[in-house]
Amino acid sequence: MELGISSFGEVNPDGVAGRAVNAHQRMQELLDEIKLADEVGLDVFALGEHHRPDFIISAPEVVLAAAAALTKQIRLSSSVTVLSSADPVRTFQNFASLDLISNGRAEIMAGRGSFIESFPLFGYDLNDYDELFTEKLDLLLKINQQEIVSWQGNLRPSIPNRGVYPRPFQPALPIWIAVGGTPASAVRAGSLNLPMALAILGGTPDRFVPFVNLFRQSAERAGHDVSKLPLAINSQFYVADTSQQAANEFFPPYELLMNRVGKERGWSPIGRDHFEFMREQGPLMVGSPQQVIDKILYFHELFGNTRYLGQMITGQAIEHTSSMRSIELFGTVVAPAVRKAIGG
């Protein structure tokens, strides 16, 4: 099973037009984190696209290209590319360029986007939310499969027999569907024989087993070999030397992030009791190395996933040195034990 990290690049907003010193520092720290993840033998580092003041990743492929020059083996992916509000041609070109820079380590995780800031920013109508993703995914897949493309769309201008360049170093870019629990998304991924990355941020993990089953059943009904279809599980993550240290260090940024987003979406505020429940019975992967090992193996038992991505919340209330220690423990203690337990 592949093991890796995802990040949105949390930052304390500078609130300025230029001289964004917090953003600059956070970007340098993020590159350090990706470099360390590669050095300790993790398999994947993924960055998620957002267009908000509290995240610095609006163009994952640009940051990943910088990381490509600092790393050797680790795969470099978006943890979500908001394809609905992007142009599939440009998305393919950017990730193909990343693939050439990284010697074939680029991946795309395409999603509809759980945040909607990009839609008005780029002039898209939220009423077209589903149709935009369906149409643009179709175009992205076609570009990935062939050099010369003829394609007709309703919301994006058609392409009359044109080449899209550059082409990637890999035979084709791995394209995953990033989902958050919508059944139609699982059906889409399975039917198209596309790997699925499922983010589990709430509830108990076992509640998502039917969702994963729907993904695989849809693939089987479409005539695909389910045994060869990758599945990633993504949950919020932090490992420290002791369980109490992990909880004490991770709770402040977790509370800050979840209550900020929750206020926007009408959720009730969360506190330490909710956090501890999510850590013990929910999807939060927060604890000592042994606790994290046990929970990753529990996820694998539930889902049979081929990849686990730990979503780190860094850059605000957690010291950079603590984040680096968490990555070090993940790569040097947790990952070897997990690989040994499941045979790879």
ZAVEXLO-575012 format. One record per residue (C-alpha): x, y, z; residue number from 0. Coordinates in nm, 3 decimals. Layout:
REM ZAVEXLO-575012
<node <X, Y, Z>, NUM>,
...
REM end
This chain:
REM ZAVEXLO-575012
<node <0.000, 0.000, 0.000>, 0>,
<node <0.121, 0.347, -0.087>, 1>,
<node <0.149, 0.596, 0.199>, 2>,
<node <0.164, 0.971, 0.166>, 3>,
<node <0.068, 1.317, 0.278>, 4>,
<node <-0.173, 1.578, 0.149>, 5>,
<node <-0.183, 1.947, 0.233>, 6>,
<node <-0.381, 2.258, 0.149>, 7>,
<node <-0.096, 2.484, 0.265>, 8>,
<node <-0.270, 2.649, 0.560>, 9>,
<node <-0.139, 2.997, 0.635>, 10>,
<node <-0.215, 3.295, 0.856>, 11>,
<node <-0.350, 3.542, 0.597>, 12>,
<node <-0.125, 3.841, 0.531>, 13>,
<node <-0.413, 4.067, 0.428>, 14>,
<node <-0.191, 4.270, 0.194>, 15>,
<node <-0.162, 4.329, -0.181>, 16>,
<node <0.208, 4.238, -0.181>, 17>,
<node <0.498, 4.157, 0.050>, 18>,
<node <0.312, 3.850, 0.175>, 19>,
<node <0.569, 3.740, 0.430>, 20>,
<node <0.353, 3.473, 0.596>, 21>,
<node <0.275, 3.316, 0.259>, 22>,
<node <0.642, 3.326, 0.163>, 23>,
<node <0.752, 3.155, 0.483>, 24>,
<node <0.478, 2.893, 0.459>, 25>,
<node <0.573, 2.812, 0.099>, 26>,
<node <0.935, 2.755, 0.196>, 27>,
<node <0.825, 2.534, 0.485>, 28>,
<node <0.598, 2.334, 0.256>, 29>,
<node <0.883, 2.265, 0.015>, 30>,
<node <1.094, 2.150, 0.313>, 31>,
<node <0.812, 1.913, 0.411>, 32>,
<node <0.786, 1.760, 0.065>, 33>,
<node <1.164, 1.717, 0.048>, 34>,
<node <1.166, 1.540, 0.384>, 35>,
<node <0.874, 1.316, 0.286>, 36>,
<node <1.080, 1.201, -0.012>, 37>,
<node <1.391, 1.146, 0.200>, 38>,
<node <1.209, 0.927, 0.457>, 39>,
<node <1.057, 0.710, 0.186>, 40>,
<node <0.693, 0.816, 0.165>, 41>,
<node <0.526, 0.739, -0.167>, 42>,
<node <0.309, 1.043, -0.243>, 43>,
<node <0.276, 1.413, -0.160>, 44>,
<node <-0.044, 1.580, -0.275>, 45>,
<node <-0.151, 1.946, -0.271>, 46>,
<node <-0.510, 2.066, -0.283>, 47>,
<node <-0.634, 2.364, -0.486>, 48>,
<node <-0.820, 2.639, -0.299>, 49>,
<node <-0.881, 3.009, -0.360>, 50>,
<node <-0.905, 3.143, -0.007>, 51>,
<node <-0.686, 3.369, 0.210>, 52>,
<node <-0.620, 3.088, 0.463>, 53>,
<node <-0.458, 2.852, 0.206>, 54>,
<node <-0.161, 2.919, -0.024>, 55>,
<node <-0.220, 2.642, -0.278>, 56>,
<node <-0.420, 2.780, -0.571>, 57>,
<node <-0.192, 2.625, -0.836>, 58>,
<node <-0.076, 2.282, -0.710>, 59>,
<node <0.119, 2.201, -1.025>, 60>,
<node <0.340, 2.509, -0.984>, 61>,
<node <0.438, 2.420, -0.629>, 62>,
<node <0.481, 2.055, -0.723>, 63>,
<node <0.716, 2.155, -1.005>, 64>,
<node <0.935, 2.333, -0.750>, 65>,
<node <0.919, 2.022, -0.533>, 66>,
<node <1.016, 1.805, -0.829>, 67>,
<node <1.355, 1.974, -0.839>, 68>,
<node <1.410, 1.893, -0.469>, 69>,
<node <1.298, 1.528, -0.470>, 70>,
<node <1.387, 1.201, -0.639>, 71>,
<node <1.125, 0.931, -0.588>, 72>,
<node <0.804, 1.061, -0.433>, 73>,
<node <0.497, 1.091, -0.655>, 74>,
<node <0.365, 1.446, -0.690>, 75>,
<node <-0.010, 1.490, -0.712>, 76>,
<node <-0.289, 1.735, -0.663>, 77>,
<node <-0.511, 1.622, -0.375>, 78>,
<node <-0.780, 1.807, -0.564>, 79>,
<node <-0.774, 1.996, -0.891>, 80>,
<node <-1.106, 2.181, -0.914>, 81>,
<node <-1.166, 2.073, -1.271>, 82>,
<node <-1.513, 2.230, -1.291>, 83>,
<node <-1.364, 2.582, -1.284>, 84>,
<node <-1.040, 2.500, -1.468>, 85>,
<node <-0.966, 2.448, -1.835>, 86>,
<node <-0.890, 2.081, -1.911>, 87>,
<node <-0.641, 2.168, -2.186>, 88>,
<node <-0.438, 2.392, -1.957>, 89>,
<node <-0.468, 2.146, -1.668>, 90>,
<node <-0.329, 1.868, -1.886>, 91>,
<node <-0.047, 2.089, -2.016>, 92>,
<node <0.054, 2.197, -1.666>, 93>,
<node <0.062, 1.844, -1.528>, 94>,
<node <0.233, 1.707, -1.840>, 95>,
<node <0.501, 1.972, -1.786>, 96>,
<node <0.530, 1.863, -1.422>, 97>,
<node <0.563, 1.505, -1.542>, 98>,
<node <0.852, 1.597, -1.770>, 99>,
<node <1.027, 1.791, -1.493>, 100>,
<node <0.981, 1.510, -1.239>, 101>,
<node <1.078, 1.221, -1.469>, 102>,
<node <0.729, 1.075, -1.467>, 103>,
<node <0.600, 1.136, -1.113>, 104>,
<node <0.295, 1.358, -1.179>, 105>,
<node <-0.066, 1.270, -1.099>, 106>,
<node <-0.399, 1.454, -1.107>, 107>,
<node <-0.682, 1.413, -0.856>, 108>,
<node <-0.978, 1.583, -1.021>, 109>,
<node <-1.279, 1.693, -0.817>, 110>,
<node <-1.584, 1.915, -0.830>, 111>,
<node <-1.464, 2.117, -0.531>, 112>,
<node <-1.617, 2.136, -0.184>, 113>,
<node <-1.538, 2.509, -0.170>, 114>,
<node <-1.698, 2.729, -0.435>, 115>,
<node <-1.474, 3.039, -0.442>, 116>,
<node <-1.324, 2.944, -0.778>, 117>,
<node <-1.658, 2.952, -0.963>, 118>,
<node <-1.731, 3.328, -0.943>, 119>,
<node <-1.357, 3.400, -0.956>, 120>,
<node <-1.328, 3.243, -1.301>, 121>,
<node <-1.674, 3.338, -1.423>, 122>,
<node <-1.862, 3.008, -1.392>, 123>,
<node <-2.225, 2.962, -1.292>, 124>,
<node <-2.282, 2.741, -0.987>, 125>,
<node <-2.603, 2.621, -1.150>, 126>,
<node <-2.375, 2.434, -1.393>, 127>,
<node <-2.180, 2.269, -1.108>, 128>,
<node <-2.240, 1.906, -1.212>, 129>,
<node <-2.246, 1.955, -1.588>, 130>,
<node <-1.919, 2.150, -1.581>, 131>,
<node <-1.738, 1.865, -1.410>, 132>,
<node <-1.886, 1.594, -1.631>, 133>,
<node <-1.800, 1.777, -1.951>, 134>,
<node <-1.451, 1.884, -1.848>, 135>,
<node <-1.360, 1.541, -1.713>, 136>,
<node <-1.461, 1.392, -2.046>, 137>,
<node <-1.230, 1.633, -2.228>, 138>,
<node <-0.939, 1.579, -1.987>, 139>,
<node <-0.962, 1.202, -2.030>, 140>,
<node <-0.973, 1.232, -2.407>, 141>,
<node <-0.666, 1.459, -2.412>, 142>,
<node <-0.484, 1.212, -2.187>, 143>,
<node <-0.562, 0.923, -2.422>, 144>,
<node <-0.469, 1.077, -2.756>, 145>,
<node <-0.238, 1.340, -2.902>, 146>,
<node <-0.485, 1.487, -3.154>, 147>,
<node <-0.825, 1.571, -3.011>, 148>,
<node <-1.165, 1.633, -3.167>, 149>,
<node <-1.424, 1.713, -2.902>, 150>,
<node <-1.758, 1.891, -2.873>, 151>,
<node <-1.898, 2.047, -2.559>, 152>,
<node <-2.179, 2.268, -2.439>, 153>,
<node <-2.012, 2.480, -2.170>, 154>,
<node <-1.656, 2.479, -2.302>, 155>,
<node <-1.568, 2.562, -2.667>, 156>,
<node <-1.521, 2.258, -2.887>, 157>,
<node <-1.182, 2.144, -3.019>, 158>,
<node <-1.160, 2.063, -3.391>, 159>,
<node <-0.882, 1.808, -3.448>, 160>,
<node <-0.606, 1.988, -3.257>, 161>,
<node <-0.294, 1.859, -3.082>, 162>,
<node <-0.237, 1.927, -2.712>, 163>,
<node <0.125, 1.965, -2.601>, 164>,
<node <0.351, 1.881, -2.428>, 165>,
<node <0.284, 1.512, -2.383>, 166>,
<node <0.382, 1.351, -2.050>, 167>,
<node <0.683, 1.129, -1.988>, 168>,
<node <0.451, 0.856, -1.854>, 169>,
<node <0.238, 0.669, -2.111>, 170>,
<node <-0.055, 0.863, -1.964>, 171>,
<node <-0.107, 1.082, -1.660>, 172>,
<node <-0.271, 0.895, -1.370>, 173>,
<node <-0.607, 1.070, -1.321>, 174>,
<node <-0.797, 1.002, -0.999>, 175>,
<node <-1.145, 1.117, -0.901>, 176>,
<node <-1.139, 1.295, -0.564>, 177>,
<node <-1.467, 1.251, -0.377>, 178>,
<node <-1.617, 1.335, -0.041>, 179>,
<node <-1.908, 1.093, -0.011>, 180>,
<node <-2.154, 1.169, -0.293>, 181>,
<node <-2.281, 0.834, -0.430>, 182>,
<node <-2.296, 0.964, -0.787>, 183>,
<node <-1.923, 1.039, -0.767>, 184>,
<node <-1.846, 0.681, -0.667>, 185>,
<node <-2.057, 0.550, -0.954>, 186>,
<node <-1.883, 0.785, -1.198>, 187>,
<node <-1.534, 0.681, -1.089>, 188>,
<node <-1.614, 0.309, -1.100>, 189>,
<node <-1.797, 0.322, -1.431>, 190>,
<node <-1.507, 0.510, -1.594>, 191>,
<node <-1.250, 0.271, -1.442>, 192>,
<node <-1.077, 0.562, -1.270>, 193>,
<node <-0.900, 0.541, -0.933>, 194>,
<node <-1.098, 0.703, -0.651>, 195>,
<node <-0.962, 0.908, -0.361>, 196>,
<node <-1.214, 0.925, -0.077>, 197>,
<node <-1.176, 1.195, 0.189>, 198>,
<node <-1.328, 1.093, 0.523>, 199>,
<node <-1.355, 1.396, 0.751>, 200>,
<node <-1.652, 1.304, 0.971>, 201>,
<node <-1.855, 1.012, 1.099>, 202>,
<node <-1.719, 0.667, 1.176>, 203>,
<node <-1.508, 0.503, 0.902>, 204>,
<node <-1.730, 0.196, 0.875>, 205>,
<node <-2.014, 0.416, 0.746>, 206>,
<node <-1.816, 0.462, 0.423>, 207>,
<node <-1.785, 0.092, 0.342>, 208>,
<node <-2.110, 0.091, 0.136>, 209>,
<node <-1.978, 0.391, -0.054>, 210>,
<node <-1.659, 0.204, -0.147>, 211>,
<node <-1.865, -0.103, -0.236>, 212>,
<node <-2.073, 0.113, -0.472>, 213>,
<node <-1.752, 0.229, -0.642>, 214>,
<node <-1.637, -0.128, -0.701>, 215>,
<node <-1.980, -0.258, -0.800>, 216>,
<node <-2.011, 0.019, -1.059>, 217>,
<node <-1.672, -0.075, -1.204>, 218>,
<node <-1.769, -0.442, -1.218>, 219>,
<node <-2.101, -0.367, -1.389>, 220>,
<node <-1.912, -0.167, -1.649>, 221>,
<node <-1.689, -0.467, -1.722>, 222>,
<node <-1.371, -0.345, -1.553>, 223>,
<node <-1.123, -0.552, -1.351>, 224>,
<node <-1.193, -0.434, -0.995>, 225>,
<node <-0.880, -0.602, -0.860>, 226>,
<node <-0.668, -0.355, -1.057>, 227>,
<node <-0.864, -0.041, -0.959>, 228>,
<node <-0.675, 0.175, -0.706>, 229>,
<node <-0.849, 0.328, -0.406>, 230>,
<node <-0.710, 0.596, -0.176>, 231>,
<node <-0.845, 0.690, 0.166>, 232>,
<node <-0.766, 1.039, 0.293>, 233>,
<node <-0.816, 1.157, 0.652>, 234>,
<node <-0.672, 1.429, 0.874>, 235>,
<node <-0.343, 1.316, 1.021>, 236>,
<node <-0.079, 1.395, 1.279>, 237>,
<node <0.168, 1.165, 1.454>, 238>,
<node <0.394, 1.257, 1.747>, 239>,
<node <0.616, 1.066, 1.986>, 240>,
<node <0.331, 1.017, 2.234>, 241>,
<node <-0.046, 1.007, 2.203>, 242>,
<node <-0.101, 1.302, 2.439>, 243>,
<node <0.157, 1.514, 2.259>, 244>,
<node <-0.011, 1.445, 1.925>, 245>,
<node <-0.353, 1.538, 2.059>, 246>,
<node <-0.233, 1.853, 2.234>, 247>,
<node <-0.041, 1.979, 1.931>, 248>,
<node <-0.302, 1.894, 1.669>, 249>,
<node <-0.621, 2.005, 1.846>, 250>,
<node <-0.565, 2.386, 1.824>, 251>,
<node <-0.526, 2.403, 1.442>, 252>,
<node <-0.799, 2.140, 1.396>, 253>,
<node <-1.042, 2.341, 1.609>, 254>,
<node <-0.947, 2.662, 1.429>, 255>,
<node <-0.995, 2.514, 1.081>, 256>,
<node <-1.312, 2.317, 1.148>, 257>,
<node <-1.487, 2.600, 1.331>, 258>,
<node <-1.391, 2.853, 1.066>, 259>,
<node <-1.528, 2.634, 0.788>, 260>,
<node <-1.819, 2.526, 1.007>, 261>,
<node <-1.925, 2.885, 1.065>, 262>,
<node <-1.946, 2.935, 0.689>, 263>,
<node <-2.153, 2.619, 0.645>, 264>,
<node <-2.377, 2.643, 0.950>, 265>,
<node <-2.219, 2.362, 1.153>, 266>,
<node <-2.225, 2.363, 1.532>, 267>,
<node <-1.892, 2.461, 1.694>, 268>,
<node <-1.670, 2.172, 1.795>, 269>,
<node <-1.464, 2.136, 2.113>, 270>,
<node <-1.216, 1.899, 2.270>, 271>,
<node <-1.478, 1.631, 2.343>, 272>,
<node <-1.576, 1.612, 1.978>, 273>,
<node <-1.208, 1.601, 1.880>, 274>,
<node <-1.137, 1.311, 2.117>, 275>,
<node <-1.435, 1.117, 1.984>, 276>,
<node <-1.316, 1.171, 1.627>, 277>,
<node <-0.968, 1.059, 1.729>, 278>,
<node <-1.089, 0.743, 1.903>, 279>,
<node <-1.386, 0.635, 1.690>, 280>,
<node <-1.386, 0.867, 1.388>, 281>,
<node <-1.142, 0.910, 1.099>, 282>,
<node <-0.886, 1.136, 1.271>, 283>,
<node <-0.544, 0.972, 1.239>, 284>,
<node <-0.389, 1.150, 1.538>, 285>,
<node <-0.174, 0.977, 1.795>, 286>,
<node <0.147, 0.791, 1.870>, 287>,
<node <0.321, 0.590, 1.597>, 288>,
<node <0.162, 0.267, 1.717>, 289>,
<node <-0.186, 0.421, 1.729>, 290>,
<node <-0.146, 0.549, 1.374>, 291>,
<node <-0.011, 0.213, 1.254>, 292>,
<node <-0.310, 0.035, 1.405>, 293>,
<node <-0.560, 0.276, 1.254>, 294>,
<node <-0.410, 0.268, 0.904>, 295>,
<node <-0.430, -0.113, 0.920>, 296>,
<node <-0.791, -0.086, 1.040>, 297>,
<node <-0.871, 0.134, 0.739>, 298>,
<node <-0.707, -0.120, 0.512>, 299>,
<node <-0.911, -0.401, 0.667>, 300>,
<node <-1.232, -0.201, 0.612>, 301>,
<node <-1.172, -0.074, 0.262>, 302>,
<node <-0.894, -0.277, 0.101>, 303>,
<node <-0.744, 0.054, -0.009>, 304>,
<node <-0.422, 0.067, -0.209>, 305>,
<node <-0.319, 0.413, -0.081>, 306>,
<node <-0.353, 0.611, 0.241>, 307>,
<node <-0.304, 0.989, 0.242>, 308>,
<node <-0.271, 1.175, 0.570>, 309>,
<node <-0.401, 1.531, 0.545>, 310>,
<node <-0.177, 1.746, 0.760>, 311>,
<node <-0.296, 2.079, 0.901>, 312>,
<node <0.019, 2.285, 0.936>, 313>,
<node <0.146, 2.638, 0.913>, 314>,
<node <-0.085, 2.801, 1.169>, 315>,
<node <-0.081, 2.666, 1.525>, 316>,
<node <0.173, 2.387, 1.478>, 317>,
<node <0.544, 2.466, 1.476>, 318>,
<node <0.727, 2.375, 1.157>, 319>,
<node <0.970, 2.160, 1.354>, 320>,
<node <0.676, 1.961, 1.494>, 321>,
<node <0.532, 1.908, 1.146>, 322>,
<node <0.871, 1.789, 1.025>, 323>,
<node <0.893, 1.547, 1.317>, 324>,
<node <0.549, 1.411, 1.227>, 325>,
<node <0.661, 1.347, 0.869>, 326>,
<node <0.981, 1.184, 0.994>, 327>,
<node <0.787, 0.949, 1.221>, 328>,
<node <0.543, 0.867, 0.941>, 329>,
<node <0.822, 0.771, 0.703>, 330>,
<node <1.067, 0.599, 0.939>, 331>,
<node <0.840, 0.428, 1.195>, 332>,
<node <0.480, 0.410, 1.073>, 333>,
<node <0.532, 0.332, 0.705>, 334>,
<node <0.775, 0.039, 0.749>, 335>,
<node <0.546, -0.124, 1.007>, 336>,
<node <0.238, -0.085, 0.785>, 337>,
<node <0.417, -0.221, 0.480>, 338>,
<node <0.546, -0.519, 0.676>, 339>,
<node <0.200, -0.596, 0.814>, 340>,
<node <0.026, -0.598, 0.476>, 341>,
<node <0.314, -0.732, 0.272>, 342>,
<node <0.413, -0.428, 0.068>, 343>,
REM end
